[in-house]
Amino acid sequence: MLSGAVPISIRLQAAGALGLRTGELVSVQVLNRLAGDRWAVGIRGRVLPASAELPLTAGSRLLARAGREGGRLVLRVLDRPLPALRELALREGLPADKATEQILAAFLASGLKVQPGAVRQVRQLLDRLRLPAQRFARLAVQLLEKNIDLASPGVDGLLALLGYGEGAGRRKGGERRGGPAPGAPEAEGELRRRLEGSPGGEESPLPLYNHLRSAAEQWVVVPYRFGELAGTIRLLCGPAGAPARRLVLTSGAEGGERWSFVLARRQEAEQGYELHAFSDRASQPARSRESWRLLAQKLQNLGVKSDDTIRVDGDFDGFSLPWETVQYRGVDTVG
């Protein structure tokens, strides 16, 4: 994400409005170059101008720690975020394991302040429902973004709809562990009943979820079933009247491969879209590779550039591309 391994200093304007404290971890998203060494960066849902001594990469997301030098706020970008997440977990008395790190990364990616009580709430919810943190942490954190109480009675059913088709975990090779996910509809009519309302007459909370605003990224999630395939369509909405910035399609069948497709606007000055594919199998059958090749050829005629590589599903959380997340490289920033 950075040009070279040399530490970089980024000076932010109006950094005082962020209310950062010394030692606090924040996610910094590099939006675009303004002019020369000046960039627009996003922190906690705010867009701020910044200057950098070395070139950054538009679209990258960086993990930084707040500090003070000479009375000024300094955001030191961490070169190895995962150890920093473990350190944060230990400091806050949280379990220093992979699931906690993924939940912490979800908080940072969403721009939410890391609060131990909220992290424990998310962890307890995912553990109780036996849902993998890699795929469901961002969904649970998005509930908090929309001020939805994780102890609400309808949260279990809402989370099942938001992660529809994901399952409670799969064995290596794509087989599901322990049958279908808790609360996951097994028949086509069950999804319809969940969307239209419960037998008790209560309406589905999904439309309300999609209409509630988030401080940072506004996602709309639509579950679907098409024959044996089940998954979700996720749209990252732009400003009012603007086209969607990203579409994520997740799809899988019981006992078969699970795929995710990410259609995103190209970064920087390029026009058009780019498509990335993820599979939960390290190697795909020849039929799948050929189908992907044919799809890429058809989309190329529509101005969509497709990634030649089919990536491993475990590197994808269902929202952010792996090189955009806080698990990857970061920067030293000054404001």
BAVODO-237910 format. One record per residue (C-alpha): x, y, z; residue in one letter. Coordinates in Angstrom, 3 decimals, padded with zeros to 6 digits. Layout:
         px         py         pz   r
          X          Y          Z   a
...
! end
This chain:
         px         py         pz   r
    000.000    000.000    000.000   m
    002.962    002.261    000.434   l
    005.790    003.127   -001.876   s
    008.768    001.546   -000.166   g
    009.300    000.644    003.486   a
    010.475    004.108    004.604   v
    008.317    005.519    007.458   p
    005.942    008.219    006.213   i
    004.672    011.282    008.048   s
    001.219    012.608    007.183   i
    000.172    015.997    008.535   r
   -003.568    016.383    009.018   l
   -005.550    019.609    009.121   q
   -008.289    020.061    011.745   a
   -007.134    016.886    013.488   a
   -008.383    018.224    016.829   g
   -011.966    017.578    015.778   a
   -011.288    013.824    015.818   l
   -010.868    013.708    019.599   g
   -008.071    011.126    019.462   l
   -006.208    010.177    022.622   r
   -002.595    009.084    022.967   t
   -002.208    005.360    022.319   g
   -005.534    005.017    020.518   e
   -005.649    002.956    017.299   l
   -007.501    004.337    014.280   v
   -008.106    003.263    010.709   s
   -006.941    005.773    008.072   v
   -008.285    005.433    004.533   q
   -006.369    007.150    001.720   v
   -009.078    008.525   -000.587   l
   -007.330    010.377   -003.407   n
   -004.529    012.796   -004.267   r
   -005.545    016.461   -004.187   l
   -002.403    018.069   -005.646   a
    001.324    017.475   -005.257   g
    001.942    015.983   -001.803   d
   -001.589    016.761   -000.578   r
   -004.118    013.958   -000.089   w
   -007.675    013.487    001.109   a
   -007.931    010.896    003.891   v
   -010.906    009.490    005.757   g
   -010.865    008.977    009.540   i
   -013.966    008.052    011.564   r
   -016.309    009.117    008.800   g
   -014.635    012.528    008.348   r
   -012.707    013.569    005.236   v
   -009.595    015.628    006.016   l
   -006.864    017.139    003.830   p
   -003.364    015.865    004.585   a
    000.179    016.200    003.292   s
    002.592    013.289    002.912   a
    006.353    013.241    002.435   e
    006.202    010.119    000.230   l
    003.497    008.915   -002.195   p
    000.514    007.001   -000.796   l
   -001.836    004.638   -002.604   t
   -005.395    005.813   -003.172   a
   -007.912    003.317   -001.796   g
   -005.565    001.828    000.810   s
   -006.650    001.497    004.442   r
   -003.959    001.961    007.075   l
   -003.744    001.242    010.794   l
   -002.225    004.038    012.905   a
   -001.585    004.791    016.585   r
   -002.166    008.286    018.012   a
    000.645    010.058    019.869   g
    002.015    013.513    020.670   r
    005.168    015.260    019.536   e
    005.838    018.894    020.353   g
    002.207    019.371    021.362   g
    000.941    018.106    017.996   r
   -001.094    015.001    017.293   l
    000.962    012.252    015.640   v
   -000.552    009.189    013.994   l
    002.148    006.560    013.700   r
    001.271    004.003    011.070   v
    001.975    000.440    012.141   l
    003.992   -001.696    009.732   d
    002.675   -004.936    011.225   r
   -000.949   -004.385    012.318   p
   -001.748   -007.896    013.564   l
    000.746   -007.823    016.460   p
   -000.662   -004.386    017.291   a
   -004.167   -005.859    017.422   l
   -002.945   -008.600    019.739   r
   -001.283   -005.973    021.909   e
   -004.518   -003.987    022.031   l
   -006.495   -007.111    022.959   a
   -004.126   -007.932    025.816   l
   -004.103   -004.337    027.067   r
   -007.914   -004.265    027.179   e
   -008.162   -007.680    028.852   g
   -009.611   -009.377    025.776   l
   -008.731   -012.879    024.510   p
   -005.636   -012.531    022.306   a
   -006.792   -014.923    019.592   d
   -007.631   -014.770    015.886   k
   -011.359   -014.186    016.420   a
   -010.748   -011.168    018.671   t
   -008.257   -009.734    016.164   e
   -010.839   -010.076    013.390   q
   -013.455   -008.330    015.538   i
   -011.002   -005.518    016.373   l
   -010.175   -005.192    012.667   a
   -013.928   -004.922    011.936   a
   -014.243   -002.057    014.442   f
   -011.320   -000.228    012.854   l
   -012.547   -000.843    009.295   a
   -015.952    000.545    010.266   s
   -014.415    003.613    011.915   g
   -015.915    002.789    015.322   l
   -014.039    003.490    018.539   k
   -012.703    000.264    020.074   v
   -014.473   -000.220    023.401   q
   -013.753   -003.478    025.288   p
   -017.390   -003.888    026.346   g
   -018.630   -003.621    022.760   a
   -015.919   -006.020    021.522   v
   -016.994   -008.560    024.158   r
   -020.617   -008.150    023.089   q
   -019.761   -008.973    019.488   v
   -017.591   -011.921    020.555   r
   -020.326   -013.342    022.798   q
   -022.920   -013.001    020.034   l
   -020.758   -014.780    017.448   l
   -019.758   -017.510    019.919   d
   -023.363   -018.116    020.960   r
   -024.509   -018.459    017.342   l
   -021.345   -020.378    016.346   r
   -020.641   -017.930    013.526   l
   -017.101   -017.415    012.124   p
   -015.658   -013.999    012.990   a
   -013.965   -013.665    009.587   q
   -017.357   -013.532    007.827   r
   -019.681   -012.174    010.537   f
   -017.635   -009.678    012.596   a
   -018.228   -006.836    010.120   r
   -021.960   -007.643    010.030   l
   -022.215   -007.581    013.838   a
   -020.212   -004.351    014.078   v
   -022.474   -002.774    011.451   q
   -025.396   -003.411    013.814   l
   -023.578   -001.300    016.409   l
   -022.908    001.368    013.760   e
   -026.666    001.655    013.301   k
   -027.212    001.814    017.092   n
   -028.896   -001.602    017.178   i
   -028.641   -003.271    020.592   d
   -026.950   -006.666    020.177   l
   -029.089   -007.996    023.037   a
   -032.306   -007.279    021.121   s
   -034.532   -010.344    020.599   p
   -034.530   -009.995    016.795   g
   -030.754   -009.727    016.349   v
   -030.236   -013.474    015.834   d
   -032.703   -013.617    012.939   g
   -031.417   -010.362    011.436   l
   -027.815   -011.600    011.509   l
   -028.912   -014.849    009.841   a
   -030.451   -012.800    007.009   l
   -027.450   -010.475    006.664   l
   -025.130   -013.481    006.374   g
   -027.599   -015.651    004.514   y
   -025.931   -018.632    002.856   g
   -022.660   -018.180    004.766   e
   -023.265   -021.029    007.225   g
   -021.839   -021.729    010.634   a
   -018.454   -022.672    009.232   g
   -017.140   -025.113    006.655   r
   -014.525   -027.776    006.570   r
   -011.543   -027.403    004.333   k
   -012.808   -028.036    000.829   g
   -016.145   -026.325    001.362   g
   -018.203   -028.818    003.431   e
   -020.302   -027.265    006.147   r
   -019.661   -028.251    009.775   r
   -022.609   -029.389    011.799   g
   -025.278   -028.835    009.128   g
   -026.817   -025.487    008.201   p
   -026.142   -022.316    010.161   a
   -028.284   -021.634    013.242   p
   -031.448   -019.989    011.994   g
   -030.487   -020.323    008.321   a
   -033.535   -021.105    006.151   p
   -033.394   -024.541    004.540   e
   -036.285   -024.124    002.082   a
   -037.025   -021.388   -000.430   e
   -040.279   -020.514    001.314   g
   -038.537   -019.978    004.636   e
   -036.509   -017.047    003.286   l
   -039.718   -015.533    001.918   r
   -041.400   -015.946    005.316   r
   -038.429   -014.297    007.037   r
   -038.600   -011.327    004.684   l
   -042.379   -010.940    004.766   e
   -042.823   -011.519    008.475   g
   -042.889   -014.181    011.176   s
   -045.906   -016.436    011.927   p
   -046.640   -014.054    014.804   g
   -047.179   -011.195    012.375   g
   -043.976   -009.313    013.175   e
   -042.321   -007.740    010.150   e
   -038.762   -008.558    009.146   s
   -036.174   -006.112    010.577   p
   -034.167   -006.207    007.332   l
   -035.811   -003.154    005.632   p
   -035.271   -001.139    008.826   l
   -031.627   -002.224    008.944   y
   -031.085   -001.120    005.338   n
   -032.694    002.285    005.969   h
   -030.810    003.105    009.183   l
   -027.809    005.334    008.470   r
   -024.189    004.547    009.369   s
   -021.619    007.219    010.203   a
   -019.060    005.777    007.764   a
   -020.037    003.316    005.005   e
   -023.691    002.737    004.116   q
   -024.296   -000.869    003.033   w
   -027.582   -002.314    001.790   v
   -027.853   -006.112    002.129   v
   -030.348   -008.280    000.200   v
   -030.451   -012.072    000.826   p
   -031.503   -014.338   -002.042   y
   -032.012   -017.964   -003.001   r
   -031.894   -019.173   -006.612   f
   -032.469   -022.892   -006.828   g
   -029.738   -024.544   -004.741   e
   -027.680   -021.335   -004.539   l
   -028.048   -018.985   -001.586   a
   -026.214   -015.826   -000.579   g
   -026.469   -012.050   -000.376   t
   -026.161   -009.004   -002.611   i
   -024.384   -006.172   -000.783   r
   -024.338   -002.628   -002.153   l
   -022.048    000.112   -000.847   l
   -024.093    003.259   -001.447   c
   -022.577    006.550   -002.521   g
   -023.911    010.057   -001.757   p
   -027.548    010.771   -002.552   a
   -028.158    010.453   -006.275   g
   -024.760    008.870   -006.941   a
   -024.344    005.276   -008.209   p
   -023.323    002.515   -005.841   a
   -019.571    002.406   -005.203   r
   -019.310   -001.380   -004.807   r
   -021.330   -004.540   -005.250   l
   -020.497   -007.763   -003.426   v
   -022.249   -010.993   -004.412   l
   -021.808   -014.027   -002.165   t
   -023.067   -017.388   -003.364   s
   -022.836   -021.035   -002.328   g
   -024.652   -024.349   -002.277   a
   -024.803   -026.921    000.493   e
   -021.727   -029.143    000.228   g
   -020.377   -027.195   -002.751   g
   -018.048   -024.297   -003.407   e
   -018.674   -020.874   -001.939   r
   -017.885   -017.894   -004.145   w
   -017.744   -014.147   -003.599   s
   -017.576   -011.575   -006.389   f
   -016.600   -007.937   -005.805   v
   -017.472   -005.374   -008.468   l
   -015.868   -002.040   -007.549   a
   -015.177    001.281   -009.202   r
   -011.565    001.644   -010.273   r
   -009.363    003.860   -008.160   q
   -007.602    007.089   -009.057   e
   -008.083    008.450   -012.603   a
   -009.160    005.171   -014.241   e
   -012.723    004.841   -015.482   q
   -014.956    001.794   -015.285   g
   -015.093   -001.139   -012.900   y
   -012.938   -004.059   -011.781   e
   -014.087   -007.509   -010.714   l
   -012.425   -009.801   -008.148   h
   -013.419   -013.388   -007.328   a
   -012.908   -015.467   -004.175   f
   -013.477   -019.185   -003.646   s
   -013.358   -021.176   -000.404   d
   -011.274   -023.831   -002.165   r
   -007.562   -023.325   -002.721   a
   -007.817   -024.997   -006.142   s
   -010.890   -024.895   -008.370   q
   -012.146   -027.545   -010.798   p
   -011.353   -026.961   -014.467   a
   -015.042   -026.227   -015.114   r
   -015.014   -023.374   -012.559   s
   -011.826   -021.859   -013.979   r
   -013.244   -022.007   -017.512   e
   -016.512   -020.401   -016.390   s
   -014.547   -017.595   -014.724   w
   -012.513   -017.058   -017.900   r
   -015.660   -016.831   -020.046   l
   -017.299   -014.426   -017.588   l
   -014.216   -012.189   -017.623   a
   -014.279   -012.095   -021.423   q
   -017.937   -011.063   -021.524   k
   -017.500   -008.373   -018.886   l
   -014.460   -006.979   -020.658   q
   -016.773   -005.902   -023.490   n
   -018.720   -003.884   -020.892   l
   -015.644   -002.071   -019.622   g
   -015.093   -004.301   -016.585   v
   -011.511   -005.350   -015.894   k
   -011.335   -008.769   -014.201   s
   -008.598   -009.989   -011.890   d
   -006.883   -013.044   -013.396   d
   -006.441   -014.607   -009.949   t
   -009.201   -016.476   -008.108   i
   -008.289   -015.737   -004.492   r
   -008.847   -017.856   -001.379   v
   -012.110   -017.056    000.392   d
   -010.480   -016.917    003.841   g
   -008.753   -013.675    002.810   d
   -012.101   -011.915    002.260   f
   -014.510   -010.685    004.959   d
   -017.444   -010.101    002.618   g
   -016.910   -006.331    002.377   f
   -013.318   -005.096    002.044   s
   -010.755   -006.461   -000.376   l
   -007.799   -007.982    001.522   p
   -005.318   -005.247    000.571   w
   -007.739   -002.593    001.900   e
   -008.083   -004.004    005.408   t
   -006.137   -003.276    008.571   v
   -004.557   -006.747    008.548   q
   -002.152   -005.403    005.940   y
    000.493   -002.701    005.774   r
    000.130    000.719    007.417   g
    001.822    004.226    007.731   v
    003.401    006.649    010.252   d
    001.192    009.756    010.192   t
    001.524    013.203    011.750   v
   -001.147    015.833    012.257   g
! end
